Amino acid sequence: MSNEPHPVIVGRLLSGTGSRADMTAADANFHAWIRDQWDGRDALALAYCVDALAGAYGPEWDALPERHAQAHVWLFSFLCPRREVMDREAVDYREVVARKGGALPFGDRILHLKGW
């Protein structure tokens, strides 16, 4: 994993100022997270991310279009939340998204960024 905090790298990528090296580091961090936190079981990691986000968002989560929910799961998992405090990190994620315009508009930004 990179010595630089992972959320800082991902933040640069999301803002459009990230470099190819940032993408390589973020990708390596993500794969290390899957390996180290989830014993290489990416489906299990994603399931926990979905559960944490659903809990953090409550009924709003069920109202999100599937594409937007998938976009948020992708980004939340790409941030490599720590397993032992994932529910708290999901609440923090929801609060940041709310400050950035809400789940739908921010989901649109993620979808655009990913080309989905």
Backbone bond lengths (Angstrom), bond angles and torsions (degrees), N, CA, C in turn:
res aa  C-N    CA-C-N  psi(-1)  N-CA   C-N-CA  omega(-1)  CA-C   N-CA-C  phi
1 M - - - 1.446 - - 1.527 109.48 -
2 S 1.306 115.94 152.15 1.458 122.30 179.56 1.528 109.81 -67.76
3 N 1.325 116.50 152.25 1.461 120.95 176.10 1.523 111.68 -74.53
4 E 1.319 117.21 -23.81 1.459 121.61 179.10 1.527 109.08 -77.71
5 P 1.346 117.53 142.86 1.468 118.78 179.60 1.536 111.77 -56.50
6 H 1.301 114.94 131.50 1.460 121.07 -176.75 1.531 112.65 -56.29
7 P 1.357 119.38 -45.37 1.474 118.14 179.47 1.524 113.76 -59.22
8 V 1.324 117.96 -28.84 1.466 120.98 177.92 1.530 109.46 -67.28
9 I 1.323 115.79 -43.56 1.470 120.13 179.13 1.525 110.05 -63.33
10 V 1.330 116.50 -47.41 1.464 120.67 -179.35 1.533 110.04 -63.08
11 G 1.318 116.91 -38.34 1.464 120.52 177.42 1.516 112.28 -58.77
12 R 1.330 116.39 -42.35 1.471 118.99 176.98 1.519 110.61 -63.60
13 L 1.327 116.16 -42.04 1.466 119.06 179.37 1.523 110.96 -61.83
14 L 1.332 117.05 -42.94 1.465 120.74 -179.54 1.521 112.55 -67.29
15 S 1.331 116.01 -31.33 1.466 119.06 -178.34 1.523 112.20 -82.16
16 G 1.322 116.51 -9.12 1.452 119.83 -179.55 1.511 113.89 88.62
17 T 1.332 116.98 5.63 1.462 120.19 -179.66 1.527 112.18 -102.78
18 G 1.314 117.02 1.57 1.458 120.88 -178.97 1.516 112.22 -72.39
19 S 1.295 113.90 155.02 1.465 120.67 -179.66 1.527 110.22 -104.63
20 R 1.310 115.58 174.40 1.470 120.82 174.13 1.536 109.22 -60.56
21 A 1.322 116.87 -38.34 1.469 121.09 177.84 1.526 110.83 -63.33
22 D 1.356 116.67 -37.52 1.465 119.83 176.44 1.529 110.83 -62.61
23 M 1.329 116.32 -43.12 1.463 119.86 179.52 1.524 110.53 -63.84
24 T 1.315 116.90 -41.73 1.459 120.76 178.33 1.527 110.72 -62.62
25 A 1.341 116.58 -44.06 1.471 120.62 179.36 1.524 110.97 -65.35
26 A 1.336 117.12 -44.01 1.463 120.38 -179.57 1.525 110.93 -63.25
27 D 1.314 116.22 -41.35 1.459 120.48 178.68 1.535 110.63 -63.88
28 A 1.323 116.50 -42.48 1.470 120.35 178.23 1.525 110.72 -64.39
29 N 1.328 116.82 -41.18 1.462 120.87 177.52 1.529 110.88 -61.16
30 F 1.333 115.93 -43.97 1.461 120.45 -179.91 1.529 110.75 -61.34
31 H 1.312 117.40 -46.32 1.463 120.17 -179.39 1.528 111.35 -66.71
32 A 1.329 117.38 -34.42 1.466 120.39 175.49 1.534 110.40 -66.67
33 W 1.331 116.93 -37.75 1.470 122.02 177.50 1.526 110.17 -62.19
34 I 1.314 116.87 -46.44 1.466 120.72 177.52 1.534 110.11 -59.95
35 R 1.295 115.86 -45.15 1.470 120.55 -178.46 1.535 111.53 -66.61
36 D 1.334 116.24 -49.98 1.459 120.79 -171.54 1.531 114.10 -80.11
37 Q 1.323 117.14 -40.66 1.464 120.63 -177.17 1.524 112.94 -87.87
38 W 1.332 116.40 -25.56 1.463 119.87 -170.50 1.526 113.03 -127.12
39 D 1.307 117.78 14.34 1.476 122.49 179.44 1.526 111.84 52.31
40 G 1.326 116.02 35.18 1.454 121.32 177.64 1.516 114.79 78.79
41 R 1.309 118.21 5.54 1.478 122.00 -177.11 1.530 109.86 -93.91
42 D 1.330 114.94 86.72 1.458 119.60 -176.91 1.522 112.72 -64.82
43 A 1.319 118.50 -34.91 1.464 120.28 179.01 1.528 110.71 -63.82
44 L 1.322 116.76 -37.43 1.462 120.43 177.80 1.529 110.16 -66.65
45 A 1.325 116.76 -43.01 1.463 120.64 178.38 1.523 110.56 -59.32
46 L 1.319 116.90 -45.81 1.464 120.23 -179.86 1.522 111.50 -65.27
47 A 1.314 117.64 -38.27 1.468 120.67 178.15 1.532 110.60 -61.80
48 Y 1.324 116.75 -42.46 1.458 120.16 177.58 1.525 110.84 -65.42
49 C 1.316 117.05 -38.71 1.471 120.61 177.83 1.525 110.79 -62.92
50 V 1.318 116.86 -44.28 1.474 120.63 178.04 1.519 109.87 -59.92
51 D 1.323 117.02 -47.62 1.469 120.55 -179.37 1.525 111.42 -61.10
52 A 1.321 116.95 -42.48 1.465 120.37 -179.40 1.525 110.92 -65.13
53 L 1.329 116.96 -44.31 1.467 119.80 179.00 1.520 111.29 -66.18
54 A 1.313 117.61 -41.47 1.474 120.89 178.27 1.527 109.97 -60.25
55 G 1.313 117.07 -40.83 1.462 120.42 177.91 1.517 112.22 -67.45
56 A 1.308 117.08 -39.53 1.460 121.08 -178.83 1.529 112.16 -69.48
57 Y 1.319 116.19 -38.29 1.465 120.98 -177.36 1.517 113.48 -87.24
58 G 1.321 118.18 -24.39 1.457 120.80 -177.80 1.517 110.88 64.62
59 P 1.346 117.12 -141.95 1.468 121.05 -177.10 1.527 113.86 -58.80
60 E 1.323 117.34 -26.23 1.470 120.52 178.90 1.531 110.70 -60.58
61 W 1.332 117.12 -32.26 1.465 121.12 -179.23 1.527 110.45 -63.02
62 D 1.323 116.29 -44.43 1.468 120.51 -179.23 1.525 112.13 -66.61
63 A 1.325 116.90 -24.28 1.466 120.96 -179.33 1.529 112.62 -83.64
64 L 1.335 117.91 -14.16 1.464 120.19 180.00 1.527 110.91 -68.87
65 P 1.319 117.58 139.36 1.463 118.92 171.13 1.534 109.21 -59.01
66 E 1.309 116.68 147.81 1.464 121.59 -176.13 1.528 112.18 -54.85
67 R 1.315 117.02 -41.51 1.475 120.43 -180.00 1.524 111.08 -60.21
68 H 1.328 116.85 -41.10 1.457 120.88 -179.97 1.527 110.44 -68.59
69 A 1.319 116.36 -41.85 1.467 119.54 177.45 1.529 110.03 -60.62
70 Q 1.319 117.19 -43.89 1.463 120.84 178.07 1.525 111.03 -61.34
71 A 1.321 116.64 -39.53 1.466 120.26 179.11 1.523 110.57 -63.33
72 H 1.327 116.69 -43.37 1.466 119.75 179.24 1.526 111.24 -67.34
73 V 1.309 117.94 -38.02 1.471 120.24 176.97 1.525 109.25 -63.47
74 W 1.324 116.31 -42.93 1.469 118.93 178.66 1.531 110.36 -57.94
75 L 1.346 116.96 -51.55 1.452 119.50 -175.99 1.528 111.02 -66.19
76 F 1.316 117.40 -45.61 1.464 120.09 -179.59 1.526 110.69 -59.28
77 S 1.323 116.79 -43.70 1.465 118.81 179.48 1.528 110.40 -68.79
78 F 1.329 117.46 -36.19 1.464 120.82 179.87 1.529 111.51 -66.07
79 L 1.338 116.75 -22.23 1.464 121.13 175.43 1.534 111.89 -77.32
80 C 1.336 116.84 -6.55 1.473 122.75 175.90 1.523 112.95 58.06
81 P 1.336 117.22 57.72 1.468 118.45 179.25 1.530 111.05 -63.18
82 R 1.311 115.38 142.83 1.457 120.17 -179.68 1.527 109.83 -72.03
83 R 1.289 115.62 130.92 1.461 122.05 -174.59 1.526 112.36 -55.16
84 E 1.326 116.90 -42.69 1.463 120.38 -174.17 1.525 113.55 -71.01
85 V 1.317 118.56 -16.70 1.469 121.31 178.97 1.533 111.22 -131.18
86 M 1.314 116.03 26.91 1.462 120.64 -174.63 1.528 112.57 -59.57
87 D 1.330 117.79 -39.83 1.464 119.23 -179.23 1.529 110.91 -61.79
88 R 1.324 116.97 -41.59 1.472 120.78 178.06 1.536 110.39 -66.26
89 E 1.312 116.28 -40.31 1.464 119.73 179.26 1.526 110.86 -66.45
90 A 1.325 117.54 -31.90 1.470 120.70 176.50 1.526 110.55 -67.00
91 V 1.330 117.03 -39.48 1.463 120.60 176.61 1.532 109.61 -64.42
92 D 1.328 116.86 -43.15 1.474 120.54 177.01 1.529 110.70 -60.94
93 Y 1.322 116.71 -41.92 1.462 121.94 178.34 1.534 109.50 -59.68
94 R 1.328 116.46 -48.16 1.471 120.76 179.83 1.527 110.58 -58.34
95 E 1.321 117.53 -40.61 1.465 120.88 -179.66 1.528 111.31 -65.85
96 V 1.311 117.87 -40.54 1.466 121.18 177.25 1.528 109.67 -64.40
97 V 1.322 116.56 -45.08 1.465 120.85 179.74 1.528 110.16 -60.89
98 A 1.324 117.14 -40.45 1.468 120.32 178.51 1.524 110.75 -61.25
99 R 1.327 116.92 -40.77 1.480 120.14 178.27 1.518 112.07 -68.64
100 K 1.335 116.97 -22.40 1.470 121.60 -178.93 1.532 111.81 -93.58
101 G 1.331 117.61 10.89 1.458 120.47 175.05 1.518 115.34 117.79
102 G 1.310 118.13 -11.47 1.457 120.97 177.99 1.524 112.55 109.58
103 A 1.305 114.63 168.83 1.467 121.66 -172.59 1.530 113.01 -63.22
104 L 1.332 117.90 -41.60 1.470 118.90 -179.19 1.528 112.48 -68.97
105 P 1.336 119.31 -54.36 1.463 118.44 -179.70 1.535 112.84 -62.40
106 F 1.329 116.94 -39.57 1.453 118.65 179.32 1.523 110.32 -69.00
107 G 1.338 116.42 -35.97 1.468 120.25 174.40 1.516 111.09 -60.10
108 D 1.340 116.30 -39.10 1.470 119.84 176.43 1.532 110.87 -60.55
109 R 1.330 116.51 -40.28 1.471 120.46 179.48 1.526 110.79 -64.34
110 I 1.325 116.44 -41.47 1.471 119.87 178.79 1.526 109.42 -64.44
111 L 1.326 116.70 -45.51 1.471 120.69 -179.84 1.526 110.17 -59.18
112 H 1.316 116.53 -42.39 1.468 120.18 179.20 1.524 110.36 -64.72
113 L 1.313 116.29 -46.14 1.464 121.29 179.83 1.532 111.06 -57.57
114 K 1.316 116.67 -42.97 1.463 121.72 -177.55 1.529 112.23 -81.05
115 G 1.320 117.30 -11.73 1.464 120.01 -177.92 1.524 112.24 71.65
116 W 1.328 115.77 29.12 1.474 120.50 -178.84 1.499 110.74 -89.62
